[in-house]
Amino acid sequence: MTPAELKEHRELLGMTQQQLADELGFKRSHIARLENGLSPIMKQTKLAVLYLSTRTQTPLAQSHQPV
């Protein structure tokens, strides 16, 4: 998952950085660093975001290949 894809997923979920951070157990600043490419997106984070996306059936989740 790229930083741009993470941001796109978050926006399609209708979440702010703070809301996504709360859902994932992170600080908002960590989400900002991930979206700006300043911190690597770990596999666990990718899977959690994809899980959130599938719960809401976003278009990205439907088009994403299985991990």
Secondary structure as GFF3:
##gff-version 3
##sequence-region A 1 67
A	DSSP	alpha_helix	3	12	.	.	.	ID=ss1
A	DSSP	alpha_helix	17	24	.	.	.	ID=ss2
A	DSSP	alpha_helix	28	35	.	.	.	ID=ss3
A	DSSP	alpha_helix	43	56	.	.	.	ID=ss4
A	DSSP	alpha_helix	59	63	.	.	.	ID=ss5
###
